[in-house]
Amino acid sequence: MIHSTAIIEPGAKLGNNVSVGPYSYIGNDVVIGDNCIIESHVVVKGPSTIGSGNHIFQFASVGEACQDKKYNNEPTTLIIGDNNVIRECATIHRGTIQDQGVTKIGSNNLFMAYTHVAHDAVIGDNVIFANNASVAGHVHVADWVILGGNSGVHQFCKIGAHAFIGMYSGVNKDVPPFVTTIGMPAGPAAINKEGMKRRGFESDEIMAVRRAYKAFYRKSLGVDEAIESLSEDAAKYPAVQTMIDFVKSSERGIVR
């Protein structure tokens, strides 16, 4: 399962049934769980912990030191969950001591070719990064988000669950849950209705989210006024309350 040309440093720990392809490098302080596939010409450096069932394709760089100029070789980490697919030439960097010192990635995510996850980012579960999508340092991406091709997210921004970042979007503010963005800079376009349907949301809750979207973006209401107008729906539909909680907690402000 380990090709003869692969380099596995003595400090690396590999689980059961791990495959490492030709010319790949696994550094010290790397832990790789069971049933992972590391294709040819992959570099994995540590400290990094990678769960089980992950598939990393050729020329990906995982767990490398970050590109932040303040980084001074501190022993920061990368943690990756289970069953992720990391495609060709993707780059995922460790954290910095300016944050929590760790970059975290959940499970069941797809990182297509040439995608980038910068230092201290936190990525949830079931997220898709389309080709060339990138997130800067300290970005938080919640579950079930899709980032379209060539989209980019500015440092410290937060993307709410089930949001859809359209291709070529340049996100410089927080994106509430269920919202679709487009443009440079990114602005709200609609709710992610199709995504909600695919994930089992009932039609009445989808309609409630649409009303919430209109309150925030189509009725010329202030944020507090919009939230107040949604009190009845928030009590009945968890998705609306999720949107309200996100908007209330936003530090950068939401996309407008």
C-alpha positions in Angstrom: 0.0 0.0 0.0 3.0 2.3 0.4 4.9 2.9 -2.8 8.6 2.3 -2.7 9.3 5.9 -3.8 7.1 7.5 -1.1 8.9 9.1 1.9 7.3 8.5 5.3 9.1 10.3 8.1 9.7 8.3 11.3 7.4 10.6 13.3 4.4 10.0 11.1 1.6 7.6 12.2 -0.5 5.9 9.5 -3.7 3.9 10.3 -4.8 0.6 8.8 -5.3 0.2 5.1 -3.7 3.6 4.2 -2.4 3.9 0.6 0.5 6.3 -0.3 1.3 6.7 -3.9 4.6 7.3 -5.8 6.8 10.3 -4.7 4.5 11.5 -2.0 5.9 12.9 1.3 4.4 12.4 4.7 6.2 14.5 7.3 6.7 14.2 11.1 3.8 14.9 13.4 1.3 13.7 10.8 -1.4 11.3 11.9 -3.5 9.7 9.1 -6.5 7.6 10.0 -7.7 4.3 8.5 -8.6 3.7 4.9 -7.1 7.0 3.5 -5.8 7.2 0.0 -2.9 9.5 -0.7 -2.2 9.6 -4.4 1.2 10.3 -6.1 3.2 13.5 -5.5 1.2 14.7 -2.5 2.9 16.6 0.4 1.4 16.3 3.9 3.2 18.1 6.7 2.5 18.5 10.4 1.5 18.9 13.0 -1.6 17.6 11.2 -4.3 15.0 12.1 -6.3 13.6 9.3 -9.3 11.3 10.0 -10.4 8.2 8.2 -11.6 7.6 4.6 -10.0 10.7 3.1 -8.8 10.8 -0.5 -6.1 13.3 -1.4 -5.2 13.6 -5.0 -1.9 14.3 -6.7 0.0 17.5 -6.2 -2.1 18.6 -3.2 -0.3 20.3 -0.3 -1.9 19.6 3.0 -0.7 20.9 6.4 2.0 23.3 5.1 3.1 26.4 7.0 0.8 29.3 6.3 1.5 32.4 4.1 0.9 34.9 6.9 4.0 37.1 7.2 3.6 37.1 11.0 4.0 33.3 11.1 7.4 32.5 12.7 7.4 28.7 12.5 5.3 28.2 15.7 4.0 24.6 16.1 0.4 25.2 14.9 -1.8 22.5 13.6 -4.3 21.3 11.0 -7.2 19.0 11.9 -9.2 17.3 9.2 -12.3 15.0 9.7 -13.4 12.0 7.8 -14.4 11.2 4.2 -13.1 14.3 2.6 -12.0 14.5 -1.0 -9.1 16.9 -1.7 -8.5 17.2 -5.4 -5.4 18.1 -7.5 -3.3 21.0 -6.4 -5.5 22.0 -3.5 -3.6 23.8 -0.6 -4.6 23.6 3.0 -2.5 25.5 5.6 -2.0 25.2 9.4 -3.1 27.8 11.8 -1.3 30.7 13.5 -0.9 31.8 17.1 -2.7 35.0 16.3 -5.9 32.9 16.4 -6.5 29.5 18.0 -3.4 28.0 16.4 -5.4 25.5 14.3 -7.1 25.2 11.0 -10.2 22.9 11.2 -12.0 21.0 8.5 -15.0 18.8 9.1 -16.2 15.7 7.3 -17.7 14.8 3.9 -16.3 17.9 2.1 -15.2 18.2 -1.5 -12.3 20.5 -2.3 -11.9 20.6 -6.1 -8.8 21.4 -8.0 -6.7 24.4 -7.1 -8.8 25.4 -4.1 -7.2 27.0 -1.1 -8.0 27.0 2.7 -5.9 29.5 4.5 -4.6 29.5 8.1 -7.1 29.4 11.0 -10.1 28.8 8.7 -12.9 26.6 10.1 -14.8 24.6 7.6 -17.9 22.6 8.6 -19.3 19.4 7.1 -20.7 18.7 3.6 -19.1 21.8 2.1 -18.1 22.0 -1.6 -15.3 24.3 -2.9 -15.6 24.4 -6.7 -12.4 24.8 -8.8 -10.2 27.7 -7.7 -12.4 28.8 -4.8 -10.4 30.2 -1.9 -10.9 31.4 1.7 -8.5 33.7 3.4 -7.3 33.4 7.0 -9.7 33.1 9.9 -12.8 32.5 7.7 -15.6 30.3 9.1 -17.7 28.3 6.6 -20.7 26.5 8.1 -22.2 23.2 7.0 -23.7 22.6 3.5 -22.1 25.7 2.0 -21.2 25.7 -1.7 -18.5 28.1 -3.0 -18.7 28.5 -6.7 -15.7 28.4 -9.1 -13.2 31.2 -8.7 -15.0 32.7 -5.7 -13.0 34.2 -2.8 -13.8 35.1 0.8 -12.0 37.9 2.6 -10.3 37.2 6.0 -12.5 37.0 9.1 -15.7 36.6 7.1 -18.3 34.1 8.1 -20.5 32.1 5.7 -23.8 30.7 7.2 -25.1 27.2 6.7 -26.7 26.3 3.4 -25.4 29.5 1.7 -24.4 29.4 -1.9 -21.5 31.6 -3.0 -21.9 32.2 -6.8 -19.0 31.8 -9.2 -16.6 34.8 -9.2 -18.1 36.2 -6.0 -15.8 38.4 -4.0 -17.1 38.1 -0.4 -16.0 40.9 2.0 -18.9 40.7 4.5 -20.7 37.9 6.3 -23.2 35.8 4.3 -26.3 34.8 6.3 -27.5 31.2 6.2 -29.5 30.2 3.1 -28.4 33.2 1.1 -27.1 33.1 -2.5 -24.5 35.7 -3.5 -23.1 36.9 -6.8 -20.8 39.7 -7.9 -17.7 41.6 -7.0 -18.1 42.6 -4.3 -20.6 39.9 -3.5 -24.2 40.9 -3.0 -27.4 39.0 -2.1 -29.2 37.5 -5.1 -31.8 35.1 -3.6 -32.2 32.3 -1.1 -30.7 28.9 -1.9 -34.1 27.4 -2.5 -32.9 24.4 -4.5 -30.3 23.5 -1.9 -32.9 23.6 0.8 -35.3 21.4 -1.2 -32.5 18.8 -1.7 -31.7 18.8 2.0 -35.2 18.0 3.0 -36.6 21.4 4.1 -40.4 21.6 4.0 -42.0 24.0 1.6 -43.5 26.2 4.4 -40.1 26.6 6.0 -38.6 27.5 2.7 -41.3 30.2 2.2 -40.5 31.5 5.7 -36.8 31.8 4.8 -37.9 33.7 1.7 -39.9 36.1 3.8 -36.9 36.6 6.1 -34.7 37.3 3.1 -37.2 39.9 1.9 -37.3 41.5 5.3 -33.5 41.8 5.4 -32.9 42.7 1.7 -36.1 43.9 0.0 -38.2 46.0 2.3 -35.8 48.9 3.2 -35.9 47.9 6.8 -33.2 48.4 9.3 -31.7 45.2 10.8 -33.5 45.6 14.1 -36.8 46.3 12.3 -36.4 43.3 10.1 -35.7 41.0 13.1 -38.7 42.4 14.9 -40.9 41.8 11.9 -39.8 38.1 11.8 -40.6 37.3 15.4 -43.7 35.1 14.5 -41.9 33.1 11.9 -38.8 32.8 14.1 -40.9 31.1 16.8 -42.3 28.6 14.3 -39.4 27.9 11.9 -35.9 27.1 13.2 -34.3 28.2 9.9 -35.6 31.7 10.4 -34.2 31.8 13.9 -30.9 30.6 12.6 -30.8 33.5 10.2 -31.7 36.0 12.9 -29.0 34.6 15.3 -26.4 34.8 12.6 -27.3 38.4 11.7 -27.2 39.4 15.4 -23.8 37.9 15.9 -22.2 39.3 12.8 -19.1 41.5 13.5 -18.3 42.5 10.0 -21.9 43.2 8.9 -23.8 41.1 6.3 -23.5 41.4 2.6 -25.9 44.1 1.2 
